[in-house]
Amino acid sequence: MLSSVIAKRLVSGVCQAAWRPAAAGMVSVRGYRGDAPDDSRGDLIEIPLPPWDERANEATDIKRRRLLYESRKRGMLENCIILSLFAKRYLNTMTEKQLQQYDRLINEPSNDWDIYYWATETQPTPDVYQGEVMDLLKEFTKNRNQEQRLDAPSLEYLDKESQ
């Protein structure tokens, strides 16, 4: 009897503590609503990132490798899959101008969701990111051939290209 009373108090206390913010004003209350594109984002906490700097004298082969890596290592799985498959298909044929556009697109915005919404045409793309590469990415994202895109590609194709 005594142990059940203690257990109820313990569970009750833990549940109540889970609903209290850790420090007043420090915790943002944000829940998934499923309709994020028209969310006012008034309660969103943005972590400032250092400004993006274009690497002017970077060798093209090094830039392609860096962009391939950055396409695979995203903050969210959806972009990891889309961008890594896109990079696998198009990165080796991009011109220097297209590489610069892609570099800016995947590295300048501070929020990965923005890139996802632009690529899926859920939100309009800002003019600064609109161009050949964004058009290619939007078309790629439509997946007209209905390919299964469930995971980032295996890295085995890198060994085949270097031979």
VMD Tcl script that draws the C-alpha trace (Angstrom):
set ca {
  {0.00 0.00 0.00}
  {2.69 2.43 1.00}
  {4.77 1.62 -2.08}
  {1.84 2.34 -4.44}
  {1.32 5.78 -2.85}
  {5.01 6.57 -3.24}
  {4.97 5.34 -6.83}
  {1.96 7.54 -7.69}
  {3.63 10.61 -6.17}
  {6.86 9.87 -7.99}
  {5.12 9.44 -11.36}
  {2.98 12.52 -10.75}
  {6.04 14.60 -9.85}
  {7.98 13.43 -12.90}
  {5.06 14.16 -15.23}
  {4.57 17.64 -13.78}
  {8.29 18.39 -14.01}
  {8.27 17.41 -17.67}
  {5.69 20.10 -18.42}
  {7.53 22.90 -16.58}
  {10.15 24.88 -18.47}
  {13.66 24.44 -17.14}
  {14.18 28.19 -16.77}
  {11.60 30.88 -17.33}
  {11.90 32.30 -20.84}
  {14.64 29.86 -21.87}
  {12.53 27.08 -23.34}
  {10.49 27.60 -26.47}
  {7.18 25.79 -26.57}
  {6.88 24.57 -30.14}
  {4.91 21.62 -31.36}
  {4.64 19.98 -34.73}
  {1.46 21.14 -36.41}
  {1.95 19.55 -39.82}
  {1.40 22.85 -41.60}
  {4.78 24.48 -41.05}
  {4.98 26.39 -44.38}
  {2.42 28.98 -43.21}
  {3.66 28.98 -39.62}
  {4.47 32.50 -38.42}
  {7.60 31.11 -36.74}
  {7.04 33.59 -33.91}
  {8.13 31.04 -31.34}
  {11.13 29.73 -33.29}
  {14.57 30.11 -31.77}
  {17.22 30.66 -34.45}
  {20.82 30.00 -33.54}
  {22.99 32.53 -35.36}
  {25.57 30.98 -37.62}
  {28.72 32.64 -38.89}
  {28.19 34.27 -42.28}
  {28.84 32.15 -45.35}
  {32.02 33.06 -47.18}
  {32.61 31.93 -50.74}
  {35.91 30.12 -51.17}
  {37.28 32.04 -54.13}
  {40.50 30.12 -54.90}
  {39.31 26.60 -54.14}
  {40.25 24.00 -56.76}
  {37.24 22.62 -58.65}
  {37.88 18.98 -57.71}
  {38.23 19.95 -54.03}
  {35.03 22.01 -54.25}
  {33.13 19.06 -55.74}
  {34.33 16.75 -52.96}
  {33.46 19.29 -50.26}
  {30.00 19.88 -51.74}
  {29.41 16.14 -51.99}
  {30.27 15.78 -48.30}
  {28.13 18.77 -47.32}
  {25.24 17.38 -49.38}
  {25.40 14.13 -47.40}
  {25.81 15.65 -43.93}
  {22.74 17.80 -43.40}
  {20.82 18.83 -40.33}
  {17.77 16.86 -41.40}
  {17.38 13.48 -43.06}
  {15.06 14.72 -45.83}
  {17.69 17.12 -47.15}
  {20.44 14.55 -46.68}
  {18.59 12.19 -49.00}
  {17.51 14.77 -51.58}
  {20.80 16.67 -51.74}
  {23.10 13.63 -51.66}
  {21.21 11.95 -54.50}
  {21.11 15.26 -56.40}
  {24.86 15.72 -55.88}
  {25.55 12.16 -57.04}
  {23.65 12.81 -60.26}
  {24.72 16.38 -61.12}
  {27.81 17.49 -59.20}
  {30.40 16.03 -61.60}
  {28.84 17.76 -64.61}
  {28.26 21.19 -63.05}
  {30.11 24.21 -64.41}
  {32.06 26.49 -62.09}
  {29.13 28.94 -62.04}
  {26.70 26.14 -61.12}
  {29.06 24.90 -58.40}
  {29.09 28.42 -56.91}
  {25.27 28.54 -57.01}
  {25.02 25.13 -55.33}
  {27.61 26.06 -52.72}
  {25.67 29.20 -51.82}
  {22.34 27.35 -51.81}
  {23.36 24.60 -49.39}
  {25.64 26.67 -47.14}
  {24.25 30.19 -46.81}
  {20.72 29.62 -45.45}
  {20.79 28.99 -41.71}
  {17.72 26.75 -41.73}
  {17.66 23.42 -43.59}
  {13.86 23.56 -43.70}
  {14.08 26.59 -45.99}
  {16.08 24.61 -48.55}
  {13.57 21.76 -48.30}
  {10.56 24.05 -48.79}
  {12.19 25.78 -51.78}
  {13.19 22.46 -53.42}
  {9.69 21.03 -52.98}
  {8.14 24.34 -54.10}
  {6.15 24.62 -50.88}
  {7.46 28.16 -50.42}
  {8.76 30.59 -53.04}
  {12.51 30.61 -53.56}
  {14.21 33.93 -52.77}
  {15.72 35.57 -55.85}
  {19.26 35.20 -54.51}
  {18.97 31.39 -54.66}
  {16.92 31.15 -57.86}
  {18.96 29.98 -60.85}
  {19.97 26.99 -62.94}
  {20.86 24.84 -59.95}
  {17.62 25.57 -58.09}
  {15.66 24.75 -61.25}
  {17.54 21.44 -61.53}
  {16.95 20.70 -57.84}
  {13.22 21.45 -58.10}
  {12.88 19.18 -61.11}
  {14.94 16.46 -59.40}
  {12.77 16.69 -56.28}
  {9.61 16.04 -58.32}
  {10.97 12.51 -58.92}
  {9.10 12.02 -62.18}
  {10.65 8.55 -62.66}
  {9.33 7.52 -59.23}
  {12.69 6.25 -58.00}
  {12.87 4.88 -54.48}
  {14.66 7.55 -52.49}
  {14.73 6.16 -48.99}
  {18.36 6.73 -48.06}
  {21.51 8.55 -49.11}
  {23.48 6.73 -51.81}
  {26.25 4.31 -50.94}
  {29.73 5.76 -51.27}
  {30.85 2.89 -53.52}
  {30.24 5.01 -56.63}
  {33.11 7.28 -55.55}
  {35.61 4.42 -55.90}
  {34.28 3.56 -59.36}
  {34.67 7.15 -60.60}
  {38.27 7.43 -59.39}
  {39.39 4.31 -61.30}
}
mol new
graphics top color blue
foreach p $ca { graphics top sphere $p radius 0.5 }
foreach p [lrange $ca 0 end-1] q [lrange $ca 1 end] { graphics top cylinder $p $q radius 0.2 }
display resetview
